[in-house]
Amino acid sequence: MHWLSVLVASVSSVKQVVKVRMLPTDSEAAALDATLSACNSAASWLAAAMHEQRVHRKYDAHKRFYTELKARFGLSAQPAIRVIGKVAEAYASLRANLAAGICGPPGSPRRTKVAAKPIAFSPDAVSNAGAKSCAHAAPTLTAS
């Protein structure tokens, strides 16, 4: 059974996320799993490349790696963009944690170890499927 969270509406600063149950056929489930695995492999490769080349911003990562990411992992445009965003957000979170001292003070062995290696994504890690990736009818929402 597959579950998918989809951002349905965003009004001002309020977002509504709906959990949708998917009932794919066996072949569709295999295709979803293969896509998820490819996206996570692409994310791990991209994280290593960004770490090696000291690329931090999403824009810079997109400019440098987008074409190669699509070609290397056979991703279409939307999943490739989602992978770039996922990795850039992970590095932003890591930098914030390092700056806040969560991984120890500067020069500590733990902080040095965390900062020295690239982020890795497991093959079955969750991937964000945005509204552009899914065909669905969004309900009409009103704010009062």
C-alpha positions in Angstrom: 0.0 0.0 0.0 1.4 3.4 -0.9 0.5 6.7 0.8 1.1 10.1 -0.7 1.0 13.5 1.0 -0.1 16.3 -1.3 -0.1 20.0 -0.6 -3.7 20.9 -1.6 -3.9 24.6 -0.8 -1.9 27.4 0.6 -3.7 30.5 1.9 -1.4 33.2 3.2 0.8 31.2 5.5 -1.5 28.3 6.2 -1.0 25.1 4.3 -3.3 22.1 4.1 -1.7 18.8 3.4 -3.9 15.8 2.6 -2.8 12.2 2.9 -4.0 10.2 -0.1 -4.2 6.5 -0.2 -2.9 5.1 -3.6 -4.1 1.8 -4.9 -1.7 1.1 -7.8 -1.6 -2.0 -9.8 1.4 -4.3 -9.4 3.2 -2.8 -12.4 2.4 0.8 -11.2 3.7 -0.1 -7.7 6.9 -1.4 -9.3 7.3 1.8 -11.3 6.7 4.0 -8.2 9.3 2.0 -6.2 11.8 2.2 -9.1 11.3 6.0 -9.4 11.7 6.4 -5.6 14.9 4.3 -5.6 16.2 6.3 -8.6 15.4 9.6 -6.9 17.2 8.6 -3.7 20.2 7.3 -5.6 20.3 10.6 -7.4 20.0 12.5 -4.1 22.9 10.6 -2.6 25.0 11.2 -5.7 24.1 14.9 -5.8 24.8 15.3 -2.1 28.3 13.9 -2.6 28.9 16.2 -5.6 27.6 19.2 -3.8 29.8 18.4 -0.8 32.9 17.8 -2.9 32.4 21.1 -4.9 31.3 23.1 -1.9 28.0 24.1 -3.6 25.4 25.2 -1.0 22.6 27.0 -2.7 19.7 25.3 -4.6 20.1 27.7 -7.5 23.9 26.9 -7.9 23.2 23.2 -7.6 20.5 23.4 -10.3 22.8 25.4 -12.6 25.7 22.9 -12.2 24.1 19.5 -11.8 20.6 19.5 -13.4 21.5 18.2 -16.8 23.8 15.6 -15.6 21.4 14.5 -12.9 18.6 13.9 -15.4 20.9 12.1 -17.8 22.7 9.9 -15.2 19.6 8.7 -13.4 17.0 8.9 -16.2 14.8 11.4 -14.3 12.3 13.7 -15.9 12.3 17.4 -15.1 10.0 17.4 -12.0 11.7 14.6 -10.1 15.1 16.1 -10.9 14.1 19.5 -9.5 12.6 17.8 -6.4 15.8 15.9 -5.8 17.9 19.1 -6.1 15.5 20.8 -3.6 15.6 17.9 -1.2 19.4 17.8 -1.1 19.7 21.6 -0.8 17.2 21.6 2.1 19.1 18.8 3.8 22.4 20.8 3.6 20.6 24.0 4.8 19.4 22.0 7.8 22.8 20.6 8.4 24.4 24.0 8.3 21.8 25.4 10.7 22.5 22.5 13.1 26.2 23.1 12.9 25.8 26.8 13.5 23.5 26.2 16.5 26.1 23.9 18.0 23.8 20.8 17.9 26.7 18.7 16.6 29.1 20.0 19.2 31.3 23.1 19.5 33.7 24.0 16.7 36.7 21.6 16.5 35.0 18.8 18.4 35.4 15.3 17.0 31.7 14.8 16.4 31.2 18.1 14.6 34.3 17.5 12.5 33.0 14.1 11.5 29.5 15.3 10.6 30.9 18.2 8.5 33.5 16.1 6.7 31.1 13.6 5.0 28.3 14.1 2.5 24.7 13.5 3.4 23.4 10.0 2.3 19.9 9.0 1.5 18.6 5.5 1.9 17.1 3.8 -1.2 13.6 3.8 0.4 13.7 7.3 2.0 10.6 9.4 1.6 10.4 11.7 -1.4 8.3 14.8 -1.6 5.8 14.5 -4.4 4.4 18.0 -5.1 1.1 18.9 -6.7 2.8 19.2 -10.1 3.8 15.5 -9.8 0.2 14.3 -9.2 -3.0 14.6 -11.1 -5.7 15.3 -8.5 -8.7 17.5 -8.1 -8.1 20.0 -5.3 -11.1 21.0 -3.2 -12.1 24.6 -3.2 -11.1 26.2 0.1 -12.3 29.4 1.7 -10.8 31.1 4.6 -13.0 32.9 7.2 
